[in-house]
Amino acid sequence: MDGMSIERAALACKGTLCGVNDPKRELGRVIIDSRAVLPGDLFVAFKGEKADGHDFIAAAIEKGASCCLAERLPQGVSGPVLLVENVQAALEQIAEAYRETLHLPVIGITGSVGKTSAKEMIAAVLSRRYRVLKTEGNLNNQIGVPMTLSRITKEHEAAVVEMGISGFGEMRVLSRIAKPTLGVFTVIGHAHLEFLHDLNGVLQAKTEMLEAMAEDAPIVVNGDDALLRAFPCRQKKLTFGLEDGNTLRAVDIARTAGGTRCRIVGLGHEIPAEIPAFGKHMVYAALEGAAVGILLGMGDAEISGGIRCFEIVGRRAAVCETGSLTLVDDSYNANPDSVKCGVDSLLTLPGRHVCILGDMRELGKDSAQMHFDVGRYAADQGADLVLSSGEYGAALIEGAGEKGQSFESVEALIAALPQLLQKGDSVLVKASRGARFERVSEAIKELTL
């Protein structure tokens, strides 16, 4: 945190310094795992379910932490420690104070589906001209966003910050900390309905971001999403999508050996896009990258080059040719909207189409109905076989009808794969992370048909 001294951090959070010999010393990154501390870092002592960070303050200091943010001073520790009443609130205040010192574009990204793909694509595009800091992994919540901001240095020229929430008021906190100068909204979908109730609740919670944004700040929204297209706001809204009427559109979409090809048109631009990834959702990510690039003054060749350099993160629609079949491994996360998008993309591939779908989490009281609807959607759209396991597997397969088959466990599903899958199939594996369907993907990779 360039220019953020221990003393300034103490003022920002109204904390008490203990054992600090050099209050002018600058703080480095925010770290919550003492094992990852490097000299100069600010170690934040959170008390978790399994471990209490206060027990590791001495270890963090030994590794060279500039200071430790804590709610109590452990026995035998003399400092340097910044004592506060609540470490979460203090961390947010320090991050907010640091953000006030930064003068660079900050792109805030939110939505129910596709945040990480959007973040990676936008960063890939901007990196063709700017030195970019982007959110690492899934550090997108009230701890992760301050951690991300703490990594911005004077060397950076733009920051791409993923912002994830599950309840009302959380985005208001995140946007107050990050203060985006440009906002990106991917889609309003059926995620976290256990806490946000319905799609209008999701829209309300996500658009809290706009409260901290300037009136002249641009926002980029998916115009194919009816709620995002229609909602009013103070800011200037640029729409992207596949449908007519959007400011920026993708046309001439085609599957290629290495991913997807399209042209991005609008705002006086015509950008050839070679996307090294599969699926309709990746076309949306390319549109998001292009929109942000255009708004920041980049040229068509720079944007096209950035899209071409995009890399898939983890198990997000990664396409694998196993030698026996084509596997679309999307076992990282799932909600009804992303599953339906995954089914649509699967059906563009050759061969029989097999959907292996697990539980979608945090959908609230209508979970069973939503799983039924997803199963029916897969069958109605033309999937040849729908397999499932989990708490809502039976409901999903009921929706799929005669095309479906439910299993008591993931292990039973995996055991049945050699008899159910055929050489040349295209197979989608998708579920929420907690369902652990990456086991299914790994088993498919080992199959010889």
SEVEXVO-548779 format. One record per residue (C-alpha): residue number from 1; residue in one letter; x negated, y negated, z. Coordinates in steps of 0.25 Angstrom, whole numbers, padded with zeros to 4 digits. Example, Ala and Ser with C-alpha at 12.3 -4.5 7.8 and 13.67 -1.06 7.14 Angstrom:
BEGIN
+-----+----+-------+-------+-------+
|   i | aa |  east | north |    up |
+-----+----+-------+-------+-------+
|   1 |  a | -0049 |  0018 |  0031 |
|   2 |  s | -0055 |  0004 |  0029 |
+-----+----+-------+-------+-------+
***
This chain:
BEGIN
+-----+----+-------+-------+-------+
|   i | aa |  east | north |    up |
+-----+----+-------+-------+-------+
|   1 |  m |  0000 |  0000 |  0000 |
|   2 |  d | -0009 | -0011 | -0005 |
|   3 |  g | -0009 | -0023 |  0004 |
|   4 |  m |  0000 | -0016 |  0014 |
|   5 |  s | -0008 | -0017 |  0027 |
|   6 |  i | -0004 | -0010 |  0040 |
|   7 |  e | -0001 | -0023 |  0046 |
|   8 |  r |  0009 | -0027 |  0035 |
|   9 |  a |  0015 | -0013 |  0036 |
|  10 |  a |  0017 | -0015 |  0051 |
|  11 |  l |  0024 | -0029 |  0048 |
|  12 |  a |  0033 | -0023 |  0038 |
|  13 |  c |  0038 | -0012 |  0047 |
|  14 |  k |  0037 | -0019 |  0060 |
|  15 |  g |  0028 | -0008 |  0066 |
|  16 |  t |  0017 | -0008 |  0076 |
|  17 |  l |  0003 | -0005 |  0073 |
|  18 |  c | -0005 |  0004 |  0082 |
|  19 |  g | -0020 |  0007 |  0081 |
|  20 |  v | -0021 | -0001 |  0068 |
|  21 |  n | -0035 | -0006 |  0067 |
|  22 |  d | -0034 | -0013 |  0053 |
|  23 |  p | -0019 | -0018 |  0051 |
|  24 |  k | -0024 | -0024 |  0038 |
|  25 |  r | -0027 | -0011 |  0032 |
|  26 |  e | -0019 | -0007 |  0020 |
|  27 |  l | -0009 |  0005 |  0020 |
|  28 |  g | -0010 |  0015 |  0009 |
|  29 |  r |  0001 |  0025 |  0005 |
|  30 |  v |  0012 |  0029 |  0014 |
|  31 |  i |  0010 |  0044 |  0018 |
|  32 |  i |  0019 |  0053 |  0026 |
|  33 |  d |  0011 |  0065 |  0026 |
|  34 |  s | -0002 |  0064 |  0034 |
|  35 |  r | -0009 |  0074 |  0025 |
|  36 |  a | -0008 |  0065 |  0013 |
|  37 |  v | -0014 |  0053 |  0021 |
|  38 |  l | -0025 |  0045 |  0014 |
|  39 |  p | -0033 |  0034 |  0020 |
|  40 |  g | -0025 |  0021 |  0020 |
|  41 |  d | -0011 |  0028 |  0020 |
|  42 |  l |  0000 |  0024 |  0029 |
|  43 |  f |  0005 |  0037 |  0036 |
|  44 |  v |  0020 |  0037 |  0039 |
|  45 |  a |  0023 |  0046 |  0051 |
|  46 |  f |  0037 |  0052 |  0048 |
|  47 |  k |  0044 |  0061 |  0057 |
|  48 |  g |  0049 |  0073 |  0049 |
|  49 |  e |  0057 |  0085 |  0052 |
|  50 |  k |  0045 |  0094 |  0052 |
|  51 |  a |  0033 |  0084 |  0056 |
|  52 |  d |  0031 |  0071 |  0062 |
|  53 |  g |  0022 |  0062 |  0055 |
|  54 |  h |  0018 |  0056 |  0068 |
|  55 |  d |  0010 |  0069 |  0071 |
|  56 |  f |  0001 |  0066 |  0059 |
|  57 |  i | -0002 |  0051 |  0061 |
|  58 |  a | -0016 |  0055 |  0067 |
|  59 |  a | -0019 |  0063 |  0055 |
|  60 |  a | -0015 |  0052 |  0045 |
|  61 |  i | -0024 |  0042 |  0053 |
|  62 |  e | -0035 |  0052 |  0052 |
|  63 |  k | -0033 |  0053 |  0037 |
|  64 |  g | -0034 |  0038 |  0036 |
|  65 |  a | -0020 |  0032 |  0036 |
|  66 |  s | -0020 |  0017 |  0037 |
|  67 |  c | -0009 |  0018 |  0046 |
|  68 |  c |  0003 |  0027 |  0051 |
|  69 |  l |  0017 |  0023 |  0052 |
|  70 |  a |  0024 |  0029 |  0064 |
|  71 |  e |  0035 |  0029 |  0074 |
|  72 |  r |  0026 |  0033 |  0086 |
|  73 |  l |  0011 |  0034 |  0089 |
|  74 |  p |  0007 |  0048 |  0091 |
|  75 |  q | -0002 |  0051 |  0103 |
|  76 |  g | -0016 |  0050 |  0100 |
|  77 |  v | -0014 |  0041 |  0088 |
|  78 |  s | -0020 |  0027 |  0090 |
|  79 |  g | -0017 |  0022 |  0075 |
|  80 |  p | -0016 |  0016 |  0065 |
|  81 |  v | -0001 |  0018 |  0067 |
|  82 |  l |  0011 |  0008 |  0063 |
|  83 |  l |  0022 |  0011 |  0073 |
|  84 |  v |  0036 |  0009 |  0069 |
|  85 |  e |  0050 |  0013 |  0073 |
|  86 |  n |  0054 |  0020 |  0061 |
|  87 |  v |  0043 |  0025 |  0051 |
|  88 |  q |  0053 |  0026 |  0039 |
|  89 |  a |  0058 |  0012 |  0041 |
|  90 |  a |  0044 |  0007 |  0043 |
|  91 |  l |  0039 |  0014 |  0030 |
|  92 |  e |  0050 |  0008 |  0022 |
|  93 |  q |  0047 | -0006 |  0027 |
|  94 |  i |  0032 | -0005 |  0024 |
|  95 |  a |  0035 |  0000 |  0010 |
|  96 |  e |  0045 | -0011 |  0008 |
|  97 |  a |  0034 | -0021 |  0012 |
|  98 |  y |  0024 | -0015 |  0003 |
|  99 |  r |  0033 | -0015 | -0009 |
| 100 |  e |  0035 | -0030 | -0007 |
| 101 |  t |  0020 | -0032 | -0010 |
| 102 |  l |  0021 | -0024 | -0023 |
| 103 |  h |  0023 | -0031 | -0036 |
| 104 |  l |  0025 | -0020 | -0047 |
| 105 |  p |  0037 | -0014 | -0054 |
| 106 |  v |  0044 | -0004 | -0045 |
| 107 |  i |  0053 |  0006 | -0052 |
| 108 |  g |  0063 |  0012 | -0043 |
| 109 |  i |  0070 |  0025 | -0048 |
| 110 |  t |  0082 |  0032 | -0042 |
| 111 |  g |  0093 |  0041 | -0046 |
| 112 |  s |  0099 |  0054 | -0043 |
| 113 |  v |  0092 |  0062 | -0054 |
| 114 |  g |  0078 |  0059 | -0061 |
| 115 |  k |  0071 |  0050 | -0052 |
| 116 |  t |  0058 |  0057 | -0052 |
| 117 |  s |  0058 |  0059 | -0067 |
| 118 |  a |  0061 |  0044 | -0069 |
| 119 |  k |  0050 |  0040 | -0060 |
| 120 |  e |  0040 |  0049 | -0067 |
| 121 |  m |  0044 |  0044 | -0081 |
| 122 |  i |  0045 |  0030 | -0077 |
| 123 |  a |  0031 |  0031 | -0071 |
| 124 |  a |  0026 |  0038 | -0083 |
| 125 |  v |  0031 |  0027 | -0092 |
| 126 |  l |  0026 |  0015 | -0083 |
| 127 |  s |  0012 |  0022 | -0082 |
| 128 |  r |  0009 |  0019 | -0096 |
| 129 |  r |  0008 |  0004 | -0092 |
| 130 |  y |  0007 |  0003 | -0077 |
| 131 |  r |  0000 |  0010 | -0065 |
| 132 |  v |  0012 |  0016 | -0059 |
| 133 |  l |  0015 |  0021 | -0045 |
| 134 |  k |  0027 |  0031 | -0044 |
| 135 |  t |  0034 |  0039 | -0034 |
| 136 |  e |  0027 |  0052 | -0030 |
| 137 |  g |  0035 |  0065 | -0029 |
| 138 |  n |  0048 |  0062 | -0022 |
| 139 |  l |  0044 |  0051 | -0014 |
| 140 |  n |  0057 |  0043 | -0017 |
| 141 |  n |  0063 |  0041 | -0003 |
| 142 |  q |  0062 |  0032 |  0009 |
| 143 |  i |  0049 |  0038 |  0012 |
| 144 |  g |  0044 |  0041 | -0002 |
| 145 |  v |  0047 |  0027 | -0008 |
| 146 |  p |  0038 |  0020 |  0003 |
| 147 |  m |  0027 |  0030 |  0000 |
| 148 |  t |  0028 |  0027 | -0015 |
| 149 |  l |  0027 |  0012 | -0013 |
| 150 |  s |  0015 |  0014 | -0004 |
| 151 |  r |  0008 |  0020 | -0015 |
| 152 |  i |  0009 |  0007 | -0024 |
| 153 |  t | -0004 |  0000 | -0025 |
| 154 |  k | -0009 | -0012 | -0032 |
| 155 |  e | -0014 | -0003 | -0044 |
| 156 |  h |  0001 |  0000 | -0047 |
| 157 |  e |  0009 | -0007 | -0057 |
| 158 |  a |  0022 |  0000 | -0056 |
| 159 |  a |  0029 |  0009 | -0046 |
| 160 |  v |  0040 |  0019 | -0049 |
| 161 |  v |  0048 |  0023 | -0037 |
| 162 |  e |  0058 |  0035 | -0036 |
| 163 |  m |  0069 |  0032 | -0026 |
| 164 |  g |  0077 |  0043 | -0020 |
| 165 |  i |  0088 |  0043 | -0010 |
| 166 |  s |  0099 |  0052 | -0005 |
| 167 |  g |  0108 |  0042 |  0003 |
| 168 |  f |  0113 |  0028 |  0003 |
| 169 |  g |  0104 |  0017 |  0008 |
| 170 |  e |  0091 |  0024 |  0004 |
| 171 |  m |  0089 |  0018 | -0009 |
| 172 |  r |  0091 |  0004 | -0003 |
| 173 |  v |  0079 |  0007 |  0006 |
| 174 |  l |  0071 |  0013 | -0005 |
| 175 |  s |  0074 |  0001 | -0014 |
| 176 |  r |  0071 | -0009 | -0003 |
| 177 |  i |  0057 | -0002 | -0002 |
| 178 |  a |  0054 |  0000 | -0017 |
| 179 |  k |  0061 | -0013 | -0022 |
| 180 |  p |  0061 | -0008 | -0037 |
| 181 |  t |  0059 | -0018 | -0048 |
| 182 |  l |  0066 | -0008 | -0057 |
| 183 |  g |  0076 |  0003 | -0054 |
| 184 |  v |  0079 |  0016 | -0062 |
| 185 |  f |  0091 |  0024 | -0059 |
| 186 |  t |  0091 |  0038 | -0065 |
| 187 |  v |  0105 |  0043 | -0063 |
| 188 |  i |  0116 |  0044 | -0052 |
| 189 |  g |  0119 |  0058 | -0049 |
| 190 |  h |  0124 |  0068 | -0039 |
| 191 |  a |  0112 |  0068 | -0030 |
| 192 |  h |  0113 |  0066 | -0014 |
| 193 |  l |  0128 |  0066 | -0015 |
| 194 |  e |  0128 |  0072 | -0001 |
| 195 |  f |  0124 |  0058 |  0004 |
| 196 |  l |  0128 |  0049 | -0008 |
| 197 |  h |  0142 |  0055 | -0010 |
| 198 |  d |  0144 |  0053 | -0025 |
| 199 |  l |  0138 |  0046 | -0037 |
| 200 |  n |  0142 |  0032 | -0033 |
| 201 |  g |  0135 |  0034 | -0020 |
| 202 |  v |  0123 |  0039 | -0028 |
| 203 |  l |  0124 |  0026 | -0036 |
| 204 |  q |  0125 |  0017 | -0024 |
| 205 |  a |  0114 |  0023 | -0017 |
| 206 |  k |  0104 |  0023 | -0029 |
| 207 |  t |  0107 |  0009 | -0033 |
| 208 |  e |  0104 |  0004 | -0019 |
| 209 |  m |  0090 |  0002 | -0026 |
| 210 |  l |  0096 | -0010 | -0033 |
| 211 |  e |  0098 | -0018 | -0020 |
| 212 |  a |  0082 | -0020 | -0019 |
| 213 |  m |  0080 | -0023 | -0034 |
| 214 |  a |  0079 | -0037 | -0040 |
| 215 |  e |  0091 | -0042 | -0048 |
| 216 |  d |  0083 | -0042 | -0061 |
| 217 |  a |  0076 | -0029 | -0059 |
| 218 |  p |  0080 | -0019 | -0070 |
| 219 |  i |  0086 | -0005 | -0067 |
| 220 |  v |  0086 |  0007 | -0076 |
| 221 |  v |  0098 |  0016 | -0075 |
| 222 |  n |  0103 |  0028 | -0082 |
| 223 |  g |  0114 |  0023 | -0091 |
| 224 |  d |  0119 |  0037 | -0093 |
| 225 |  d |  0123 |  0037 | -0079 |
| 226 |  a |  0137 |  0031 | -0078 |
| 227 |  l |  0135 |  0026 | -0063 |
| 228 |  l |  0121 |  0020 | -0066 |
| 229 |  r |  0126 |  0014 | -0079 |
| 230 |  a |  0138 |  0007 | -0073 |
| 231 |  f |  0133 |  0002 | -0059 |
| 232 |  p |  0131 | -0013 | -0058 |
| 233 |  c |  0119 | -0019 | -0053 |
| 234 |  r |  0111 | -0033 | -0052 |
| 235 |  q |  0099 | -0027 | -0060 |
| 236 |  k |  0097 | -0026 | -0075 |
| 237 |  k |  0101 | -0012 | -0078 |
| 238 |  l |  0095 | -0004 | -0090 |
| 239 |  t |  0102 |  0009 | -0093 |
| 240 |  f |  0095 |  0021 | -0100 |
| 241 |  g |  0101 |  0034 | -0105 |
| 242 |  l |  0105 |  0043 | -0116 |
| 243 |  e |  0118 |  0037 | -0119 |
| 244 |  d |  0122 |  0025 | -0127 |
| 245 |  g |  0123 |  0012 | -0120 |
| 246 |  n |  0110 |  0013 | -0112 |
| 247 |  t |  0099 |  0003 | -0113 |
| 248 |  l |  0089 |  0013 | -0115 |
| 249 |  r |  0092 |  0027 | -0122 |
| 250 |  a |  0086 |  0040 | -0125 |
| 251 |  v |  0089 |  0045 | -0139 |
| 252 |  d |  0085 |  0056 | -0148 |
| 253 |  i |  0082 |  0065 | -0136 |
| 254 |  a |  0076 |  0079 | -0140 |
| 255 |  r |  0069 |  0090 | -0133 |
| 256 |  t |  0054 |  0092 | -0136 |
| 257 |  a |  0044 |  0103 | -0133 |
| 258 |  g |  0038 |  0094 | -0122 |
| 259 |  g |  0051 |  0088 | -0117 |
| 260 |  t |  0060 |  0077 | -0123 |
| 261 |  r |  0060 |  0067 | -0133 |
| 262 |  c |  0068 |  0055 | -0135 |
| 263 |  r |  0068 |  0040 | -0139 |
| 264 |  i |  0071 |  0029 | -0129 |
| 265 |  v |  0078 |  0017 | -0135 |
| 266 |  g |  0083 |  0004 | -0130 |
| 267 |  l |  0079 | -0010 | -0126 |
| 268 |  g |  0071 | -0011 | -0139 |
| 269 |  h |  0063 |  0001 | -0137 |
| 270 |  e |  0062 |  0014 | -0144 |
| 271 |  i |  0054 |  0024 | -0136 |
| 272 |  p |  0050 |  0038 | -0140 |
| 273 |  a |  0050 |  0047 | -0128 |
| 274 |  e |  0043 |  0060 | -0127 |
| 275 |  i |  0047 |  0065 | -0113 |
| 276 |  p |  0038 |  0077 | -0108 |
| 277 |  a |  0050 |  0083 | -0100 |
| 278 |  f |  0063 |  0090 | -0103 |
| 279 |  g |  0077 |  0085 | -0100 |
| 280 |  k |  0087 |  0074 | -0102 |
| 281 |  h |  0084 |  0068 | -0088 |
| 282 |  m |  0069 |  0066 | -0094 |
| 283 |  v |  0075 |  0057 | -0105 |
| 284 |  y |  0081 |  0049 | -0094 |
| 285 |  a |  0068 |  0048 | -0087 |
| 286 |  a |  0061 |  0043 | -0100 |
| 287 |  l |  0072 |  0033 | -0101 |
| 288 |  e |  0069 |  0028 | -0087 |
| 289 |  g |  0054 |  0027 | -0090 |
| 290 |  a |  0057 |  0020 | -0103 |
| 291 |  a |  0067 |  0010 | -0096 |
| 292 |  v |  0057 |  0006 | -0085 |
| 293 |  g |  0045 |  0005 | -0095 |
| 294 |  i |  0053 | -0004 | -0104 |
| 295 |  l |  0057 | -0013 | -0092 |
| 296 |  l |  0043 | -0014 | -0088 |
| 297 |  g |  0039 | -0018 | -0102 |
| 298 |  m |  0032 | -0006 | -0107 |
| 299 |  g |  0031 | -0002 | -0122 |
| 300 |  d |  0038 |  0010 | -0129 |
| 301 |  a |  0025 |  0017 | -0131 |
| 302 |  e |  0021 |  0016 | -0116 |
| 303 |  i |  0035 |  0021 | -0112 |
| 304 |  s |  0034 |  0032 | -0122 |
| 305 |  g |  0020 |  0036 | -0117 |
| 306 |  g |  0025 |  0036 | -0103 |
| 307 |  i |  0037 |  0045 | -0105 |
| 308 |  r |  0028 |  0055 | -0113 |
| 309 |  c |  0019 |  0055 | -0100 |
| 310 |  f |  0030 |  0059 | -0091 |
| 311 |  e |  0028 |  0071 | -0082 |
| 312 |  i |  0038 |  0080 | -0075 |
| 313 |  v |  0038 |  0080 | -0060 |
| 314 |  g |  0040 |  0094 | -0053 |
| 315 |  r |  0052 |  0102 | -0056 |
| 316 |  r |  0060 |  0092 | -0064 |
| 317 |  a |  0065 |  0098 | -0077 |
| 318 |  a |  0051 |  0104 | -0080 |
| 319 |  v |  0052 |  0113 | -0092 |
| 320 |  c |  0044 |  0125 | -0092 |
| 321 |  e |  0043 |  0136 | -0103 |
| 322 |  t |  0041 |  0148 | -0095 |
| 323 |  g |  0038 |  0157 | -0107 |
| 324 |  s |  0052 |  0164 | -0105 |
| 325 |  l |  0061 |  0152 | -0104 |
| 326 |  t |  0062 |  0137 | -0103 |
| 327 |  l |  0063 |  0132 | -0088 |
| 328 |  v |  0068 |  0118 | -0084 |
| 329 |  d |  0063 |  0117 | -0070 |
| 330 |  d |  0071 |  0106 | -0063 |
| 331 |  s |  0071 |  0112 | -0049 |
| 332 |  y |  0067 |  0099 | -0042 |
| 333 |  n |  0080 |  0093 | -0039 |
| 334 |  a |  0095 |  0093 | -0044 |
| 335 |  n |  0108 |  0087 | -0043 |
| 336 |  p |  0120 |  0089 | -0053 |
| 337 |  d |  0116 |  0078 | -0062 |
| 338 |  s |  0102 |  0083 | -0064 |
| 339 |  v |  0106 |  0097 | -0065 |
| 340 |  k |  0116 |  0093 | -0076 |
| 341 |  c |  0105 |  0086 | -0083 |
| 342 |  g |  0096 |  0098 | -0082 |
| 343 |  v |  0106 |  0107 | -0088 |
| 344 |  d |  0108 |  0097 | -0100 |
| 345 |  s |  0093 |  0097 | -0102 |
| 346 |  l |  0092 |  0112 | -0101 |
| 347 |  l |  0102 |  0114 | -0112 |
| 348 |  t |  0093 |  0107 | -0122 |
| 349 |  l |  0083 |  0118 | -0121 |
| 350 |  p |  0084 |  0131 | -0129 |
| 351 |  g |  0088 |  0145 | -0125 |
| 352 |  r |  0098 |  0149 | -0114 |
| 353 |  h |  0101 |  0139 | -0104 |
| 354 |  v |  0100 |  0143 | -0089 |
| 355 |  c |  0102 |  0134 | -0077 |
| 356 |  i |  0097 |  0138 | -0064 |
| 357 |  l |  0103 |  0128 | -0054 |
| 358 |  g |  0101 |  0127 | -0039 |
| 359 |  d |  0108 |  0118 | -0028 |
| 360 |  m |  0108 |  0103 | -0029 |
| 361 |  r |  0107 |  0097 | -0016 |
| 362 |  e |  0113 |  0085 | -0008 |
| 363 |  l |  0126 |  0084 | -0017 |
| 364 |  g |  0135 |  0083 | -0005 |
| 365 |  k |  0149 |  0089 | -0004 |
| 366 |  d |  0151 |  0092 | -0018 |
| 367 |  s |  0139 |  0100 | -0020 |
| 368 |  a |  0146 |  0113 | -0024 |
| 369 |  q |  0155 |  0106 | -0035 |
| 370 |  m |  0142 |  0099 | -0040 |
| 371 |  h |  0135 |  0112 | -0042 |
| 372 |  f |  0147 |  0118 | -0048 |
| 373 |  d |  0148 |  0107 | -0058 |
| 374 |  v |  0133 |  0109 | -0061 |
| 375 |  g |  0135 |  0123 | -0064 |
| 376 |  r |  0147 |  0120 | -0073 |
| 377 |  y |  0139 |  0110 | -0080 |
| 378 |  a |  0128 |  0119 | -0084 |
| 379 |  a |  0137 |  0130 | -0089 |
| 380 |  d |  0146 |  0120 | -0097 |
| 381 |  q |  0134 |  0113 | -0103 |
| 382 |  g |  0129 |  0127 | -0109 |
| 383 |  a |  0120 |  0133 | -0099 |
| 384 |  d |  0119 |  0148 | -0101 |
| 385 |  l |  0116 |  0152 | -0087 |
| 386 |  v |  0117 |  0145 | -0074 |
| 387 |  l |  0110 |  0151 | -0061 |
| 388 |  s |  0111 |  0145 | -0047 |
| 389 |  s |  0108 |  0148 | -0033 |
| 390 |  g |  0109 |  0140 | -0020 |
| 391 |  e |  0120 |  0134 | -0011 |
| 392 |  y |  0128 |  0129 | -0023 |
| 393 |  g |  0124 |  0140 | -0033 |
| 394 |  a |  0137 |  0147 | -0033 |
| 395 |  a |  0145 |  0133 | -0035 |
| 396 |  l |  0135 |  0130 | -0047 |
| 397 |  i |  0137 |  0144 | -0053 |
| 398 |  e |  0152 |  0143 | -0051 |
| 399 |  g |  0151 |  0131 | -0060 |
| 400 |  a |  0143 |  0138 | -0070 |
| 401 |  g |  0153 |  0149 | -0072 |
| 402 |  e |  0150 |  0161 | -0080 |
| 403 |  k |  0136 |  0155 | -0083 |
| 404 |  g |  0132 |  0155 | -0069 |
| 405 |  q |  0125 |  0164 | -0059 |
| 406 |  s |  0123 |  0161 | -0044 |
| 407 |  f |  0112 |  0167 | -0035 |
| 408 |  e |  0112 |  0169 | -0020 |
| 409 |  s |  0097 |  0163 | -0019 |
| 410 |  v |  0086 |  0157 | -0028 |
| 411 |  e |  0079 |  0170 | -0026 |
| 412 |  a |  0091 |  0178 | -0032 |
| 413 |  l |  0092 |  0168 | -0044 |
| 414 |  i |  0077 |  0170 | -0047 |
| 415 |  a |  0078 |  0185 | -0046 |
| 416 |  a |  0089 |  0185 | -0057 |
| 417 |  l |  0081 |  0176 | -0067 |
| 418 |  p |  0074 |  0187 | -0075 |
| 419 |  q |  0088 |  0193 | -0078 |
| 420 |  l |  0095 |  0179 | -0081 |
| 421 |  l |  0085 |  0171 | -0089 |
| 422 |  q |  0081 |  0174 | -0103 |
| 423 |  k |  0069 |  0171 | -0112 |
| 424 |  g |  0071 |  0158 | -0119 |
| 425 |  d |  0081 |  0152 | -0108 |
| 426 |  s |  0080 |  0138 | -0104 |
| 427 |  v |  0082 |  0137 | -0089 |
| 428 |  l |  0085 |  0125 | -0080 |
| 429 |  v |  0081 |  0126 | -0065 |
| 430 |  k |  0087 |  0115 | -0056 |
| 431 |  a |  0091 |  0113 | -0042 |
| 432 |  s |  0088 |  0104 | -0030 |
| 433 |  r |  0075 |  0105 | -0024 |
| 434 |  g |  0080 |  0112 | -0011 |
| 435 |  a |  0085 |  0124 | -0020 |
| 436 |  r |  0071 |  0127 | -0023 |
| 437 |  f |  0074 |  0131 | -0037 |
| 438 |  e |  0059 |  0129 | -0041 |
| 439 |  r |  0058 |  0144 | -0037 |
| 440 |  v |  0068 |  0147 | -0049 |
| 441 |  s |  0059 |  0139 | -0058 |
| 442 |  e |  0047 |  0146 | -0054 |
| 443 |  a |  0053 |  0160 | -0056 |
| 444 |  i |  0058 |  0156 | -0070 |
| 445 |  k |  0044 |  0152 | -0074 |
| 446 |  e |  0039 |  0166 | -0070 |
| 447 |  l |  0050 |  0174 | -0078 |
| 448 |  t |  0046 |  0182 | -0090 |
| 449 |  l |  0058 |  0185 | -0098 |
+-----+----+-------+-------+-------+
***
